[in-house]
Amino acid sequence: MFVTLASKVFRKGIPFAGGWWAISFPMAALTSASLKYSMFVQAWPVTVIAVVLLAMLSIAILVLFVRTLHILLNGSLLAG
């Protein structure tokens, strides 16, 4: 689920809406699980994967925030 949803955040052809924030939930769950797993295993490859996932999640949330702010300022977020 993570692989299919994570790539959709960065595509330009798909129209953005407030519902796209739902993408961040499975990404955050995977990141949280990988960080907890890396604490118990304490192997550097697992820690690297956890840190990379955390960076990807941070970038995805930043992109979602900027795109949401953009449609809010355009007036299309709250248009009903």
PDB file of N, CA, C and O in Angstrom, chain B, residues numbered from 101:
ATOM      1  N   MET B 101       0.833  -1.184   0.000  1.00  0.00           N
ATOM      2  CA  MET B 101       0.000   0.000   0.000  1.00  0.00           C
ATOM      3  C   MET B 101       0.880   1.250   0.000  1.00  0.00           C
ATOM      4  O   MET B 101       0.571   2.238  -0.667  1.00  0.00           O
ATOM      5  N   PHE B 102       1.967   1.196   0.747  1.00  0.00           N
ATOM      6  CA  PHE B 102       2.874   2.344   0.824  1.00  0.00           C
ATOM      7  C   PHE B 102       3.437   2.691  -0.547  1.00  0.00           C
ATOM      8  O   PHE B 102       3.466   3.861  -0.928  1.00  0.00           O
ATOM      9  N   VAL B 103       3.879   1.697  -1.280  1.00  0.00           N
ATOM     10  CA  VAL B 103       4.523   1.931  -2.575  1.00  0.00           C
ATOM     11  C   VAL B 103       3.548   2.556  -3.562  1.00  0.00           C
ATOM     12  O   VAL B 103       3.925   3.452  -4.317  1.00  0.00           O
ATOM     13  N   THR B 104       2.311   2.104  -3.567  1.00  0.00           N
ATOM     14  CA  THR B 104       1.353   2.648  -4.521  1.00  0.00           C
ATOM     15  C   THR B 104       0.901   4.052  -4.145  1.00  0.00           C
ATOM     16  O   THR B 104       0.645   4.870  -5.029  1.00  0.00           O
ATOM     17  N   LEU B 105       0.798   4.341  -2.873  1.00  0.00           N
ATOM     18  CA  LEU B 105       0.320   5.661  -2.458  1.00  0.00           C
ATOM     19  C   LEU B 105       1.419   6.724  -2.424  1.00  0.00           C
ATOM     20  O   LEU B 105       1.158   7.890  -2.720  1.00  0.00           O
ATOM     21  N   ALA B 106       2.618   6.342  -2.073  1.00  0.00           N
ATOM     22  CA  ALA B 106       3.696   7.320  -1.924  1.00  0.00           C
ATOM     23  C   ALA B 106       4.036   8.000  -3.238  1.00  0.00           C
ATOM     24  O   ALA B 106       4.352   9.189  -3.259  1.00  0.00           O
ATOM     25  N   SER B 107       3.976   7.265  -4.320  1.00  0.00           N
ATOM     26  CA  SER B 107       4.330   7.859  -5.612  1.00  0.00           C
ATOM     27  C   SER B 107       3.285   8.852  -6.107  1.00  0.00           C
ATOM     28  O   SER B 107       3.609   9.718  -6.919  1.00  0.00           O
ATOM     29  N   LYS B 108       2.064   8.754  -5.649  1.00  0.00           N
ATOM     30  CA  LYS B 108       1.005   9.648  -6.109  1.00  0.00           C
ATOM     31  C   LYS B 108       1.138  11.070  -5.573  1.00  0.00           C
ATOM     32  O   LYS B 108       0.575  11.999  -6.153  1.00  0.00           O
ATOM     33  N   VAL B 109       1.860  11.254  -4.495  1.00  0.00           N
ATOM     34  CA  VAL B 109       2.008  12.587  -3.914  1.00  0.00           C
ATOM     35  C   VAL B 109       2.786  13.498  -4.858  1.00  0.00           C
ATOM     36  O   VAL B 109       2.526  14.700  -4.910  1.00  0.00           O
ATOM     37  N   PHE B 110       3.718  12.951  -5.587  1.00  0.00           N
ATOM     38  CA  PHE B 110       4.625  13.765  -6.383  1.00  0.00           C
ATOM     39  C   PHE B 110       4.233  13.874  -7.851  1.00  0.00           C
ATOM     40  O   PHE B 110       4.969  14.486  -8.625  1.00  0.00           O
ATOM     41  N   ARG B 111       3.118  13.312  -8.259  1.00  0.00           N
ATOM     42  CA  ARG B 111       2.671  13.426  -9.647  1.00  0.00           C
ATOM     43  C   ARG B 111       1.950  14.749  -9.864  1.00  0.00           C
ATOM     44  O   ARG B 111       1.165  15.191  -9.024  1.00  0.00           O
ATOM     45  N   LYS B 112       2.227  15.369 -10.997  1.00  0.00           N
ATOM     46  CA  LYS B 112       1.610  16.661 -11.287  1.00  0.00           C
ATOM     47  C   LYS B 112       0.269  16.524 -12.005  1.00  0.00           C
ATOM     48  O   LYS B 112      -0.557  17.432 -11.920  1.00  0.00           O
ATOM     49  N   GLY B 113       0.028  15.417 -12.710  1.00  0.00           N
ATOM     50  CA  GLY B 113      -1.171  15.265 -13.523  1.00  0.00           C
ATOM     51  C   GLY B 113      -2.440  14.975 -12.744  1.00  0.00           C
ATOM     52  O   GLY B 113      -3.538  15.140 -13.275  1.00  0.00           O
ATOM     53  N   ILE B 114      -2.314  14.549 -11.508  1.00  0.00           N
ATOM     54  CA  ILE B 114      -3.483  14.198 -10.709  1.00  0.00           C
ATOM     55  C   ILE B 114      -3.943  15.436  -9.945  1.00  0.00           C
ATOM     56  O   ILE B 114      -3.143  16.057  -9.244  1.00  0.00           O
ATOM     57  N   PRO B 115      -5.235  15.810 -10.070  1.00  0.00           N
ATOM     58  CA  PRO B 115      -5.709  16.995  -9.357  1.00  0.00           C
ATOM     59  C   PRO B 115      -5.627  16.812  -7.843  1.00  0.00           C
ATOM     60  O   PRO B 115      -5.934  15.744  -7.314  1.00  0.00           O
ATOM     61  N   PHE B 116      -5.212  17.860  -7.170  1.00  0.00           N
ATOM     62  CA  PHE B 116      -5.026  17.806  -5.726  1.00  0.00           C
ATOM     63  C   PHE B 116      -6.289  18.269  -5.018  1.00  0.00           C
ATOM     64  O   PHE B 116      -6.957  19.204  -5.460  1.00  0.00           O
ATOM     65  N   ALA B 117      -6.608  17.601  -3.914  1.00  0.00           N
ATOM     66  CA  ALA B 117      -7.739  17.983  -3.065  1.00  0.00           C
ATOM     67  C   ALA B 117      -7.346  17.691  -1.617  1.00  0.00           C
ATOM     68  O   ALA B 117      -6.321  17.059  -1.362  1.00  0.00           O
ATOM     69  N   GLY B 118      -8.145  18.142  -0.696  1.00  0.00           N
ATOM     70  CA  GLY B 118      -7.856  17.945   0.720  1.00  0.00           C
ATOM     71  C   GLY B 118      -7.795  16.490   1.139  1.00  0.00           C
ATOM     72  O   GLY B 118      -7.145  16.154   2.128  1.00  0.00           O
ATOM     73  N   GLY B 119      -8.467  15.626   0.396  1.00  0.00           N
ATOM     74  CA  GLY B 119      -8.469  14.207   0.706  1.00  0.00           C
ATOM     75  C   GLY B 119      -7.126  13.524   0.508  1.00  0.00           C
ATOM     76  O   GLY B 119      -6.925  12.396   0.959  1.00  0.00           O
ATOM     77  N   TRP B 120      -6.212  14.201  -0.163  1.00  0.00           N
ATOM     78  CA  TRP B 120      -4.885  13.624  -0.393  1.00  0.00           C
ATOM     79  C   TRP B 120      -4.089  13.491   0.900  1.00  0.00           C
ATOM     80  O   TRP B 120      -3.062  12.814   0.926  1.00  0.00           O
ATOM     81  N   TRP B 121      -4.552  14.128   1.971  1.00  0.00           N
ATOM     82  CA  TRP B 121      -3.876  13.964   3.255  1.00  0.00           C
ATOM     83  C   TRP B 121      -3.965  12.523   3.736  1.00  0.00           C
ATOM     84  O   TRP B 121      -3.170  12.106   4.578  1.00  0.00           O
ATOM     85  N   ALA B 122      -4.912  11.760   3.219  1.00  0.00           N
ATOM     86  CA  ALA B 122      -5.039  10.349   3.593  1.00  0.00           C
ATOM     87  C   ALA B 122      -3.816   9.538   3.182  1.00  0.00           C
ATOM     88  O   ALA B 122      -3.587   8.457   3.726  1.00  0.00           O
ATOM     89  N   ILE B 123      -3.041  10.028   2.251  1.00  0.00           N
ATOM     90  CA  ILE B 123      -1.811   9.350   1.834  1.00  0.00           C
ATOM     91  C   ILE B 123      -0.804   9.318   2.978  1.00  0.00           C
ATOM     92  O   ILE B 123      -0.031   8.369   3.099  1.00  0.00           O
ATOM     93  N   SER B 124      -0.811  10.337   3.806  1.00  0.00           N
ATOM     94  CA  SER B 124       0.201  10.420   4.857  1.00  0.00           C
ATOM     95  C   SER B 124      -0.004   9.381   5.965  1.00  0.00           C
ATOM     96  O   SER B 124       0.954   9.039   6.658  1.00  0.00           O
ATOM     97  N   PHE B 125      -1.203   8.882   6.145  1.00  0.00           N
ATOM     98  CA  PHE B 125      -1.460   7.948   7.243  1.00  0.00           C
ATOM     99  C   PHE B 125      -0.757   6.604   7.065  1.00  0.00           C
ATOM    100  O   PHE B 125      -0.085   6.164   7.998  1.00  0.00           O
ATOM    101  N   PRO B 126      -0.873   5.918   5.905  1.00  0.00           N
ATOM    102  CA  PRO B 126      -0.128   4.664   5.777  1.00  0.00           C
ATOM    103  C   PRO B 126       1.381   4.885   5.753  1.00  0.00           C
ATOM    104  O   PRO B 126       2.144   4.042   6.223  1.00  0.00           O
ATOM    105  N   MET B 127       1.808   6.020   5.205  1.00  0.00           N
ATOM    106  CA  MET B 127       3.239   6.327   5.210  1.00  0.00           C
ATOM    107  C   MET B 127       3.737   6.518   6.639  1.00  0.00           C
ATOM    108  O   MET B 127       4.816   6.045   6.995  1.00  0.00           O
ATOM    109  N   ALA B 128       2.950   7.212   7.452  1.00  0.00           N
ATOM    110  CA  ALA B 128       3.339   7.439   8.846  1.00  0.00           C
ATOM    111  C   ALA B 128       3.325   6.134   9.643  1.00  0.00           C
ATOM    112  O   ALA B 128       4.179   5.926  10.504  1.00  0.00           O
ATOM    113  N   ALA B 129       2.371   5.264   9.364  1.00  0.00           N
ATOM    114  CA  ALA B 129       2.314   3.980  10.065  1.00  0.00           C
ATOM    115  C   ALA B 129       3.537   3.123   9.738  1.00  0.00           C
ATOM    116  O   ALA B 129       4.131   2.518  10.631  1.00  0.00           O
ATOM    117  N   LEU B 130       3.913   3.074   8.457  1.00  0.00           N
ATOM    118  CA  LEU B 130       5.097   2.315   8.063  1.00  0.00           C
ATOM    119  C   LEU B 130       6.357   2.908   8.676  1.00  0.00           C
ATOM    120  O   LEU B 130       7.228   2.172   9.140  1.00  0.00           O
ATOM    121  N   THR B 131       6.459   4.227   8.680  1.00  0.00           N
ATOM    122  CA  THR B 131       7.631   4.887   9.253  1.00  0.00           C
ATOM    123  C   THR B 131       7.723   4.638  10.749  1.00  0.00           C
ATOM    124  O   THR B 131       8.801   4.343  11.265  1.00  0.00           O
ATOM    125  N   SER B 132       6.614   4.753  11.442  1.00  0.00           N
ATOM    126  CA  SER B 132       6.602   4.517  12.885  1.00  0.00           C
ATOM    127  C   SER B 132       6.996   3.076  13.208  1.00  0.00           C
ATOM    128  O   SER B 132       7.781   2.831  14.124  1.00  0.00           O
ATOM    129  N   ALA B 133       6.451   2.134  12.455  1.00  0.00           N
ATOM    130  CA  ALA B 133       6.788   0.729  12.687  1.00  0.00           C
ATOM    131  C   ALA B 133       8.262   0.464  12.405  1.00  0.00           C
ATOM    132  O   ALA B 133       8.909  -0.284  13.138  1.00  0.00           O
ATOM    133  N   SER B 134       8.794   1.070  11.351  1.00  0.00           N
ATOM    134  CA  SER B 134      10.205   0.839  11.026  1.00  0.00           C
ATOM    135  C   SER B 134      11.125   1.471  12.062  1.00  0.00           C
ATOM    136  O   SER B 134      12.178   0.914  12.371  1.00  0.00           O
ATOM    137  N   LEU B 135      10.746   2.624  12.601  1.00  0.00           N
ATOM    138  CA  LEU B 135      11.561   3.245  13.647  1.00  0.00           C
ATOM    139  C   LEU B 135      11.550   2.419  14.930  1.00  0.00           C
ATOM    140  O   LEU B 135      12.585   2.255  15.577  1.00  0.00           O
ATOM    141  N   LYS B 136      10.393   1.906  15.290  1.00  0.00           N
ATOM    142  CA  LYS B 136      10.310   1.054  16.485  1.00  0.00           C
ATOM    143  C   LYS B 136      11.083  -0.244  16.284  1.00  0.00           C
ATOM    144  O   LYS B 136      11.766  -0.709  17.197  1.00  0.00           O
ATOM    145  N   TYR B 137      10.978  -0.831  15.090  1.00  0.00           N
ATOM    146  CA  TYR B 137      11.701  -2.065  14.804  1.00  0.00           C
ATOM    147  C   TYR B 137      13.207  -1.831  14.844  1.00  0.00           C
ATOM    148  O   TYR B 137      13.959  -2.677  15.329  1.00  0.00           O
ATOM    149  N   SER B 138      13.642  -0.689  14.336  1.00  0.00           N
ATOM    150  CA  SER B 138      15.089  -0.410  14.331  1.00  0.00           C
ATOM    151  C   SER B 138      15.628  -0.206  15.752  1.00  0.00           C
ATOM    152  O   SER B 138      16.807  -0.450  16.006  1.00  0.00           O
ATOM    153  N   MET B 139      14.777   0.236  16.671  1.00  0.00           N
ATOM    154  CA  MET B 139      15.212   0.370  18.065  1.00  0.00           C
ATOM    155  C   MET B 139      15.504  -0.992  18.686  1.00  0.00           C
ATOM    156  O   MET B 139      16.442  -1.132  19.470  1.00  0.00           O
ATOM    157  N   PHE B 140      14.700  -1.996  18.334  1.00  0.00           N
ATOM    158  CA  PHE B 140      14.872  -3.314  18.934  1.00  0.00           C
ATOM    159  C   PHE B 140      15.954  -4.137  18.245  1.00  0.00           C
ATOM    160  O   PHE B 140      16.685  -4.877  18.904  1.00  0.00           O
ATOM    161  N   VAL B 141      16.060  -4.015  16.935  1.00  0.00           N
ATOM    162  CA  VAL B 141      17.031  -4.812  16.189  1.00  0.00           C
ATOM    163  C   VAL B 141      18.431  -4.230  16.313  1.00  0.00           C
ATOM    164  O   VAL B 141      19.401  -4.970  16.480  1.00  0.00           O
ATOM    165  N   GLN B 142      18.537  -2.942  16.234  1.00  0.00           N
ATOM    166  CA  GLN B 142      19.795  -2.202  16.320  1.00  0.00           C
ATOM    167  C   GLN B 142      20.832  -2.689  15.308  1.00  0.00           C
ATOM    168  O   GLN B 142      21.991  -2.930  15.643  1.00  0.00           O
ATOM    169  N   ALA B 143      20.383  -2.824  14.072  1.00  0.00           N
ATOM    170  CA  ALA B 143      21.264  -3.145  12.955  1.00  0.00           C
ATOM    171  C   ALA B 143      21.274  -1.932  12.030  1.00  0.00           C
ATOM    172  O   ALA B 143      20.220  -1.357  11.758  1.00  0.00           O
ATOM    173  N   TRP B 144      22.422  -1.545  11.554  1.00  0.00           N
ATOM    174  CA  TRP B 144      22.519  -0.297  10.804  1.00  0.00           C
ATOM    175  C   TRP B 144      21.712  -0.297   9.510  1.00  0.00           C
ATOM    176  O   TRP B 144      21.198   0.763   9.155  1.00  0.00           O
ATOM    177  N   PRO B 145      21.558  -1.413   8.766  1.00  0.00           N
ATOM    178  CA  PRO B 145      20.725  -1.339   7.556  1.00  0.00           C
ATOM    179  C   PRO B 145      19.262  -1.029   7.874  1.00  0.00           C
ATOM    180  O   PRO B 145      18.606  -0.284   7.147  1.00  0.00           O
ATOM    181  N   VAL B 146      18.767  -1.597   8.949  1.00  0.00           N
ATOM    182  CA  VAL B 146      17.376  -1.337   9.346  1.00  0.00           C
ATOM    183  C   VAL B 146      17.215   0.111   9.784  1.00  0.00           C
ATOM    184  O   VAL B 146      16.203   0.744   9.486  1.00  0.00           O
ATOM    185  N   THR B 147      18.204   0.633  10.484  1.00  0.00           N
ATOM    186  CA  THR B 147      18.160   2.030  10.905  1.00  0.00           C
ATOM    187  C   THR B 147      18.209   2.965   9.702  1.00  0.00           C
ATOM    188  O   THR B 147      17.518   3.983   9.681  1.00  0.00           O
ATOM    189  N   VAL B 148      19.007   2.634   8.717  1.00  0.00           N
ATOM    190  CA  VAL B 148      19.086   3.459   7.503  1.00  0.00           C
ATOM    191  C   VAL B 148      17.744   3.468   6.785  1.00  0.00           C
ATOM    192  O   VAL B 148      17.289   4.519   6.332  1.00  0.00           O
ATOM    193  N   ILE B 149      17.116   2.319   6.681  1.00  0.00           N
ATOM    194  CA  ILE B 149      15.795   2.247   6.046  1.00  0.00           C
ATOM    195  C   ILE B 149      14.789   3.091   6.820  1.00  0.00           C
ATOM    196  O   ILE B 149      13.988   3.804   6.216  1.00  0.00           O
ATOM    197  N   ALA B 150      14.819   3.020   8.130  1.00  0.00           N
ATOM    198  CA  ALA B 150      13.890   3.796   8.958  1.00  0.00           C
ATOM    199  C   ALA B 150      14.109   5.287   8.781  1.00  0.00           C
ATOM    200  O   ALA B 150      13.147   6.052   8.707  1.00  0.00           O
ATOM    201  N   VAL B 151      15.363   5.706   8.712  1.00  0.00           N
ATOM    202  CA  VAL B 151      15.667   7.131   8.537  1.00  0.00           C
ATOM    203  C   VAL B 151      15.251   7.609   7.148  1.00  0.00           C
ATOM    204  O   VAL B 151      14.735   8.717   7.002  1.00  0.00           O
ATOM    205  N   VAL B 152      15.470   6.785   6.136  1.00  0.00           N
ATOM    206  CA  VAL B 152      15.058   7.149   4.773  1.00  0.00           C
ATOM    207  C   VAL B 152      13.538   7.275   4.699  1.00  0.00           C
ATOM    208  O   VAL B 152      13.019   8.203   4.078  1.00  0.00           O
ATOM    209  N   LEU B 153      12.827   6.345   5.329  1.00  0.00           N
ATOM    210  CA  LEU B 153      11.363   6.434   5.356  1.00  0.00           C
ATOM    211  C   LEU B 153      10.894   7.687   6.092  1.00  0.00           C
ATOM    212  O   LEU B 153       9.922   8.324   5.685  1.00  0.00           O
ATOM    213  N   LEU B 154      11.580   8.034   7.165  1.00  0.00           N
ATOM    214  CA  LEU B 154      11.233   9.253   7.898  1.00  0.00           C
ATOM    215  C   LEU B 154      11.460  10.489   7.035  1.00  0.00           C
ATOM    216  O   LEU B 154      10.654  11.419   7.063  1.00  0.00           O
ATOM    217  N   ALA B 155      12.535  10.505   6.280  1.00  0.00           N
ATOM    218  CA  ALA B 155      12.798  11.627   5.383  1.00  0.00           C
ATOM    219  C   ALA B 155      11.738  11.707   4.286  1.00  0.00           C
ATOM    220  O   ALA B 155      11.259  12.791   3.953  1.00  0.00           O
ATOM    221  N   MET B 156      11.377  10.556   3.728  1.00  0.00           N
ATOM    222  CA  MET B 156      10.337  10.544   2.689  1.00  0.00           C
ATOM    223  C   MET B 156       8.999  11.017   3.238  1.00  0.00           C
ATOM    224  O   MET B 156       8.276  11.755   2.567  1.00  0.00           O
ATOM    225  N   LEU B 157       8.666  10.597   4.452  1.00  0.00           N
ATOM    226  CA  LEU B 157       7.418  11.036   5.078  1.00  0.00           C
ATOM    227  C   LEU B 157       7.437  12.541   5.320  1.00  0.00           C
ATOM    228  O   LEU B 157       6.442  13.226   5.085  1.00  0.00           O
ATOM    229  N   SER B 158       8.557  13.045   5.784  1.00  0.00           N
ATOM    230  CA  SER B 158       8.667  14.487   6.036  1.00  0.00           C
ATOM    231  C   SER B 158       8.497  15.280   4.749  1.00  0.00           C
ATOM    232  O   SER B 158       7.828  16.314   4.737  1.00  0.00           O
ATOM    233  N   ILE B 159       9.095  14.805   3.675  1.00  0.00           N
ATOM    234  CA  ILE B 159       8.967  15.480   2.382  1.00  0.00           C
ATOM    235  C   ILE B 159       7.523  15.405   1.887  1.00  0.00           C
ATOM    236  O   ILE B 159       6.984  16.388   1.379  1.00  0.00           O
ATOM    237  N   ALA B 160       6.905  14.243   2.035  1.00  0.00           N
ATOM    238  CA  ALA B 160       5.516  14.092   1.591  1.00  0.00           C
ATOM    239  C   ALA B 160       4.587  15.015   2.365  1.00  0.00           C
ATOM    240  O   ALA B 160       3.698  15.627   1.773  1.00  0.00           O
ATOM    241  N   ILE B 161       4.773  15.128   3.670  1.00  0.00           N
ATOM    242  CA  ILE B 161       3.927  16.018   4.465  1.00  0.00           C
ATOM    243  C   ILE B 161       4.173  17.475   4.095  1.00  0.00           C
ATOM    244  O   ILE B 161       3.239  18.277   4.060  1.00  0.00           O
ATOM    245  N   LEU B 162       5.423  17.817   3.821  1.00  0.00           N
ATOM    246  CA  LEU B 162       5.721  19.174   3.378  1.00  0.00           C
ATOM    247  C   LEU B 162       5.048  19.482   2.048  1.00  0.00           C
ATOM    248  O   LEU B 162       4.486  20.563   1.872  1.00  0.00           O
ATOM    249  N   VAL B 163       5.101  18.538   1.110  1.00  0.00           N
ATOM    250  CA  VAL B 163       4.443  18.723  -0.183  1.00  0.00           C
ATOM    251  C   VAL B 163       2.941  18.857   0.004  1.00  0.00           C
ATOM    252  O   VAL B 163       2.316  19.726  -0.606  1.00  0.00           O
ATOM    253  N   LEU B 164       2.356  18.011   0.836  1.00  0.00           N
ATOM    254  CA  LEU B 164       0.913  18.096   1.096  1.00  0.00           C
ATOM    255  C   LEU B 164       0.546  19.434   1.725  1.00  0.00           C
ATOM    256  O   LEU B 164      -0.470  20.031   1.367  1.00  0.00           O
ATOM    257  N   PHE B 165       1.357  19.905   2.651  1.00  0.00           N
ATOM    258  CA  PHE B 165       1.089  21.183   3.301  1.00  0.00           C
ATOM    259  C   PHE B 165       1.144  22.342   2.299  1.00  0.00           C
ATOM    260  O   PHE B 165       0.266  23.204   2.284  1.00  0.00           O
ATOM    261  N   VAL B 166       2.173  22.348   1.477  1.00  0.00           N
ATOM    262  CA  VAL B 166       2.325  23.434   0.502  1.00  0.00           C
ATOM    263  C   VAL B 166       1.194  23.409  -0.516  1.00  0.00           C
ATOM    264  O   VAL B 166       0.644  24.454  -0.864  1.00  0.00           O
ATOM    265  N   ARG B 167       0.843  22.209  -0.997  1.00  0.00           N
ATOM    266  CA  ARG B 167      -0.240  22.121  -1.975  1.00  0.00           C
ATOM    267  C   ARG B 167      -1.585  22.492  -1.354  1.00  0.00           C
ATOM    268  O   ARG B 167      -2.421  23.104  -2.018  1.00  0.00           O
ATOM    269  N   THR B 168      -1.802  22.131  -0.093  1.00  0.00           N
ATOM    270  CA  THR B 168      -3.033  22.505   0.585  1.00  0.00           C
ATOM    271  C   THR B 168      -3.095  24.011   0.795  1.00  0.00           C
ATOM    272  O   THR B 168      -4.144  24.627   0.607  1.00  0.00           O
ATOM    273  N   LEU B 169      -1.992  24.591   1.178  1.00  0.00           N
ATOM    274  CA  LEU B 169      -1.930  26.036   1.344  1.00  0.00           C
ATOM    275  C   LEU B 169      -2.187  26.747   0.014  1.00  0.00           C
ATOM    276  O   LEU B 169      -2.842  27.789  -0.027  1.00  0.00           O
ATOM    277  N   HIS B 170      -1.675  26.184  -1.050  1.00  0.00           N
ATOM    278  CA  HIS B 170      -1.876  26.771  -2.384  1.00  0.00           C
ATOM    279  C   HIS B 170      -3.356  26.772  -2.765  1.00  0.00           C
ATOM    280  O   HIS B 170      -3.874  27.796  -3.212  1.00  0.00           O
ATOM    281  N   ILE B 171      -4.048  25.633  -2.595  1.00  0.00           N
ATOM    282  CA  ILE B 171      -5.464  25.618  -2.969  1.00  0.00           C
ATOM    283  C   ILE B 171      -6.323  26.396  -1.968  1.00  0.00           C
ATOM    284  O   ILE B 171      -7.413  26.853  -2.313  1.00  0.00           O
ATOM    285  N   LEU B 172      -5.845  26.546  -0.744  1.00  0.00           N
ATOM    286  CA  LEU B 172      -6.569  27.380   0.214  1.00  0.00           C
ATOM    287  C   LEU B 172      -6.511  28.850  -0.196  1.00  0.00           C
ATOM    288  O   LEU B 172      -7.513  29.563  -0.144  1.00  0.00           O
ATOM    289  N   LEU B 173      -5.314  29.290  -0.605  1.00  0.00           N
ATOM    290  CA  LEU B 173      -5.162  30.685  -1.019  1.00  0.00           C
ATOM    291  C   LEU B 173      -5.827  30.965  -2.364  1.00  0.00           C
ATOM    292  O   LEU B 173      -6.202  32.106  -2.636  1.00  0.00           O
ATOM    293  N   ASN B 174      -5.979  29.945  -3.208  1.00  0.00           N
ATOM    294  CA  ASN B 174      -6.703  30.112  -4.473  1.00  0.00           C
ATOM    295  C   ASN B 174      -8.215  30.170  -4.264  1.00  0.00           C
ATOM    296  O   ASN B 174      -8.948  30.624  -5.142  1.00  0.00           O
ATOM    297  N   GLY B 175      -8.672  29.717  -3.122  1.00  0.00           N
ATOM    298  CA  GLY B 175     -10.102  29.726  -2.836  1.00  0.00           C
ATOM    299  C   GLY B 175     -10.816  28.476  -3.256  1.00  0.00           C
ATOM    300  O   GLY B 175     -12.040  28.413  -3.138  1.00  0.00           O
ATOM    301  N   SER B 176     -10.114  27.471  -3.743  1.00  0.00           N
ATOM    302  CA  SER B 176     -10.792  26.260  -4.199  1.00  0.00           C
ATOM    303  C   SER B 176     -10.905  25.188  -3.121  1.00  0.00           C
ATOM    304  O   SER B 176     -11.619  24.204  -3.317  1.00  0.00           O
ATOM    305  N   LEU B 177     -10.231  25.347  -2.002  1.00  0.00           N
ATOM    306  CA  LEU B 177     -10.315  24.340  -0.940  1.00  0.00           C
ATOM    307  C   LEU B 177     -11.664  24.394  -0.231  1.00  0.00           C
ATOM    308  O   LEU B 177     -12.275  23.355   0.020  1.00  0.00           O
ATOM    309  N   LEU B 178     -12.117  25.564   0.084  1.00  0.00           N
ATOM    310  CA  LEU B 178     -13.353  25.727   0.853  1.00  0.00           C
ATOM    311  C   LEU B 178     -14.545  26.113  -0.005  1.00  0.00           C
ATOM    312  O   LEU B 178     -15.606  26.447   0.521  1.00  0.00           O
ATOM    313  N   ALA B 179     -14.378  26.070  -1.333  1.00  0.00           N
ATOM    314  CA  ALA B 179     -15.493  26.415  -2.228  1.00  0.00           C
ATOM    315  C   ALA B 179     -16.538  25.304  -2.182  1.00  0.00           C
ATOM    316  O   ALA B 179     -16.206  24.122  -2.277  1.00  0.00           O
ATOM    317  N   GLY B 180     -17.744  25.676  -2.042  1.00  0.00           N
ATOM    318  CA  GLY B 180     -18.781  24.646  -1.921  1.00  0.00           C
ATOM    319  C   GLY B 180     -19.891  24.942  -2.792  1.00  0.00           C
ATOM    320  O   GLY B 180     -20.863  24.188  -2.830  1.00  0.00           O
TER     321      GLY B 180
END
